[in-house]
Amino acid sequence: MQHTHSQDTLVGLFVAASITGLFFLAMQVSNLSSFGSEDTYKVTARFSNSGGLKVKSPVSVAGVRIGRVSAISFDKETFESIVEMSIESKYDTIPEDTSATIYTAGLLGEQYINLQPGGSDERLENGGQIEITQSAIVLEEVIGKYLFNKAEEKK
């Protein structure tokens, strides 16, 4: 069987296209891509502990991703973590009394913010702040408290 120059070129193009496709797929799966330049509005929330939350972590309501964490900073006065979220503009009906909780996807998965809508007629707007928050559960603290309680029970 003879190899022609055009066969080698076609195989090379196929391999290059495959690598490019795998790259874009990996970017989508790892939440690092920002190809969609949707209009967004900014909302902040304060947490006593933001745990392992990272910039670009998902923000969701009812399991649907509606935005991403855009910045995390530290308030030197209150010693709280200030988390800024970019919410897609098409989700502009989020009530003002919505609560924000940091959850972990799976036992060792990435952390994300889940918003639980309230019942207010007022809406969160650009620059708004979510007042009701629940910090990340730190697995080490939970295990430590459990072990401490077990040790106390044995006394």
C-alpha beads as a LAMMPS data file, in Angstrom:
LAMMPS data file: protein, C-alpha beads

155 atoms
154 bonds

1 atom types
1 bond types

-500.0 500.0 xlo xhi
-500.0 500.0 ylo yhi
-500.0 500.0 zlo zhi

Masses

1 110.0

Atoms # bond

1 1 1 0.000 0.000 0.000
2 1 1 1.451 3.313 -1.043
3 1 1 1.178 6.467 1.043
4 1 1 0.597 9.592 -0.904
5 1 1 1.403 13.103 0.145
6 1 1 -2.320 13.988 0.260
7 1 1 -3.070 11.102 2.659
8 1 1 -0.366 12.310 5.035
9 1 1 -1.771 15.833 4.845
10 1 1 -5.311 14.616 5.578
11 1 1 -4.122 12.575 8.575
12 1 1 -2.190 15.592 9.871
13 1 1 -5.231 17.859 9.504
14 1 1 -7.422 15.290 11.270
15 1 1 -4.988 15.037 14.195
16 1 1 -4.736 18.847 14.464
17 1 1 -8.544 19.213 14.411
18 1 1 -8.882 16.499 17.059
19 1 1 -6.394 18.195 19.360
20 1 1 -8.154 21.543 18.905
21 1 1 -11.534 19.945 19.657
22 1 1 -10.196 18.275 22.798
23 1 1 -8.732 21.597 23.949
24 1 1 -12.075 23.407 23.619
25 1 1 -13.883 20.518 25.316
26 1 1 -11.419 20.599 28.213
27 1 1 -11.900 24.364 28.565
28 1 1 -15.688 23.961 28.728
29 1 1 -15.523 21.142 31.282
30 1 1 -13.044 22.970 33.523
31 1 1 -15.153 26.170 33.571
32 1 1 -12.193 28.225 32.368
33 1 1 -13.647 29.339 29.100
34 1 1 -15.257 32.713 28.747
35 1 1 -16.142 32.563 25.081
36 1 1 -19.661 33.843 25.693
37 1 1 -19.521 37.573 26.231
38 1 1 -22.976 37.846 27.740
39 1 1 -24.187 41.023 29.402
40 1 1 -23.908 40.647 33.159
41 1 1 -24.622 42.586 36.305
42 1 1 -22.605 42.508 39.526
43 1 1 -23.901 41.409 42.926
44 1 1 -21.895 40.977 46.136
45 1 1 -22.305 38.812 49.226
46 1 1 -20.341 38.663 52.480
47 1 1 -19.332 35.346 54.039
48 1 1 -17.522 34.659 57.324
49 1 1 -15.681 31.872 55.456
50 1 1 -15.606 31.485 51.677
51 1 1 -13.778 28.138 51.951
52 1 1 -12.264 26.939 48.688
53 1 1 -14.423 29.166 46.499
54 1 1 -12.481 30.475 43.498
55 1 1 -12.888 33.155 40.863
56 1 1 -14.950 31.652 37.991
57 1 1 -16.735 29.247 40.357
58 1 1 -20.361 28.760 39.258
59 1 1 -23.325 30.651 40.720
60 1 1 -26.563 28.718 40.395
61 1 1 -30.265 28.809 41.198
62 1 1 -32.195 25.509 41.317
63 1 1 -29.214 23.727 39.764
64 1 1 -28.994 26.076 36.763
65 1 1 -25.800 28.094 36.321
66 1 1 -26.763 31.766 36.058
67 1 1 -23.354 33.352 36.561
68 1 1 -19.840 33.078 37.949
69 1 1 -17.792 34.404 40.845
70 1 1 -15.874 37.378 39.437
71 1 1 -13.819 38.463 42.464
72 1 1 -13.091 37.503 46.083
73 1 1 -11.659 40.013 48.523
74 1 1 -11.156 40.464 52.278
75 1 1 -12.752 43.189 54.415
76 1 1 -10.142 44.313 56.970
77 1 1 -12.803 45.922 59.184
78 1 1 -15.299 43.066 59.553
79 1 1 -12.871 40.205 58.749
80 1 1 -15.313 38.832 56.186
81 1 1 -14.845 37.517 52.685
82 1 1 -16.532 39.683 50.032
83 1 1 -17.573 37.647 47.006
84 1 1 -18.525 39.483 43.822
85 1 1 -20.678 37.584 41.333
86 1 1 -21.404 38.307 37.676
87 1 1 -24.990 37.272 36.951
88 1 1 -26.183 36.976 33.343
89 1 1 -28.556 39.829 32.478
90 1 1 -31.296 37.473 31.305
91 1 1 -31.667 36.425 34.965
92 1 1 -32.698 39.872 36.191
93 1 1 -35.732 38.778 38.232
94 1 1 -33.858 37.546 41.307
95 1 1 -35.618 38.858 44.441
96 1 1 -33.791 41.264 46.746
97 1 1 -34.176 38.938 49.776
98 1 1 -32.418 36.015 48.082
99 1 1 -29.982 34.021 50.240
100 1 1 -26.564 32.731 49.141
101 1 1 -24.955 29.513 50.368
102 1 1 -21.581 28.021 49.464
103 1 1 -21.887 24.321 48.617
104 1 1 -19.471 21.667 47.437
105 1 1 -20.267 19.637 44.313
106 1 1 -19.827 16.085 45.570
107 1 1 -17.614 15.061 48.470
108 1 1 -14.380 16.496 47.067
109 1 1 -15.698 18.582 44.177
110 1 1 -15.369 22.275 43.498
111 1 1 -17.292 24.787 45.542
112 1 1 -20.057 26.925 44.100
113 1 1 -22.635 29.469 45.259
114 1 1 -26.279 28.462 45.312
115 1 1 -28.850 31.251 45.440
116 1 1 -32.195 30.568 47.132
117 1 1 -34.728 33.151 45.897
118 1 1 -36.829 34.960 48.478
119 1 1 -40.328 36.357 48.079
120 1 1 -39.682 40.094 47.712
121 1 1 -41.133 42.096 44.837
122 1 1 -37.935 44.171 44.747
123 1 1 -35.197 42.813 42.458
124 1 1 -31.421 42.577 42.865
125 1 1 -29.825 45.181 40.636
126 1 1 -26.296 45.946 39.474
127 1 1 -24.187 46.694 42.543
128 1 1 -26.711 45.062 44.891
129 1 1 -25.768 43.006 47.913
130 1 1 -27.168 39.694 49.113
131 1 1 -27.654 40.085 52.868
132 1 1 -28.527 36.510 53.904
133 1 1 -25.517 34.215 53.508
134 1 1 -24.310 30.863 54.791
135 1 1 -20.593 30.163 54.695
136 1 1 -18.830 27.124 53.347
137 1 1 -18.812 24.011 55.489
138 1 1 -15.177 23.161 56.180
139 1 1 -14.882 19.376 56.314
140 1 1 -11.946 19.484 58.734
141 1 1 -13.980 21.531 61.250
142 1 1 -16.919 19.111 61.070
143 1 1 -14.645 16.098 61.615
144 1 1 -12.843 17.873 64.453
145 1 1 -16.112 18.710 66.242
146 1 1 -17.341 15.128 65.800
147 1 1 -14.145 13.670 67.229
148 1 1 -14.140 16.182 70.103
149 1 1 -17.765 15.293 70.960
150 1 1 -16.945 11.564 70.886
151 1 1 -14.005 12.154 73.211
152 1 1 -16.232 14.150 75.607
153 1 1 -18.822 11.353 75.636
154 1 1 -16.202 8.808 76.749
155 1 1 -15.282 10.859 79.839

Bonds

1 1 1 2
2 1 2 3
3 1 3 4
4 1 4 5
5 1 5 6
6 1 6 7
7 1 7 8
8 1 8 9
9 1 9 10
10 1 10 11
11 1 11 12
12 1 12 13
13 1 13 14
14 1 14 15
15 1 15 16
16 1 16 17
17 1 17 18
18 1 18 19
19 1 19 20
20 1 20 21
21 1 21 22
22 1 22 23
23 1 23 24
24 1 24 25
25 1 25 26
26 1 26 27
27 1 27 28
28 1 28 29
29 1 29 30
30 1 30 31
31 1 31 32
32 1 32 33
33 1 33 34
34 1 34 35
35 1 35 36
36 1 36 37
37 1 37 38
38 1 38 39
39 1 39 40
40 1 40 41
41 1 41 42
42 1 42 43
43 1 43 44
44 1 44 45
45 1 45 46
46 1 46 47
47 1 47 48
48 1 48 49
49 1 49 50
50 1 50 51
51 1 51 52
52 1 52 53
53 1 53 54
54 1 54 55
55 1 55 56
56 1 56 57
57 1 57 58
58 1 58 59
59 1 59 60
60 1 60 61
61 1 61 62
62 1 62 63
63 1 63 64
64 1 64 65
65 1 65 66
66 1 66 67
67 1 67 68
68 1 68 69
69 1 69 70
70 1 70 71
71 1 71 72
72 1 72 73
73 1 73 74
74 1 74 75
75 1 75 76
76 1 76 77
77 1 77 78
78 1 78 79
79 1 79 80
80 1 80 81
81 1 81 82
82 1 82 83
83 1 83 84
84 1 84 85
85 1 85 86
86 1 86 87
87 1 87 88
88 1 88 89
89 1 89 90
90 1 90 91
91 1 91 92
92 1 92 93
93 1 93 94
94 1 94 95
95 1 95 96
96 1 96 97
97 1 97 98
98 1 98 99
99 1 99 100
100 1 100 101
101 1 101 102
102 1 102 103
103 1 103 104
104 1 104 105
105 1 105 106
106 1 106 107
107 1 107 108
108 1 108 109
109 1 109 110
110 1 110 111
111 1 111 112
112 1 112 113
113 1 113 114
114 1 114 115
115 1 115 116
116 1 116 117
117 1 117 118
118 1 118 119
119 1 119 120
120 1 120 121
121 1 121 122
122 1 122 123
123 1 123 124
124 1 124 125
125 1 125 126
126 1 126 127
127 1 127 128
128 1 128 129
129 1 129 130
130 1 130 131
131 1 131 132
132 1 132 133
133 1 133 134
134 1 134 135
135 1 135 136
136 1 136 137
137 1 137 138
138 1 138 139
139 1 139 140
140 1 140 141
141 1 141 142
142 1 142 143
143 1 143 144
144 1 144 145
145 1 145 146
146 1 146 147
147 1 147 148
148 1 148 149
149 1 149 150
150 1 150 151
151 1 151 152
152 1 152 153
153 1 153 154
154 1 154 155
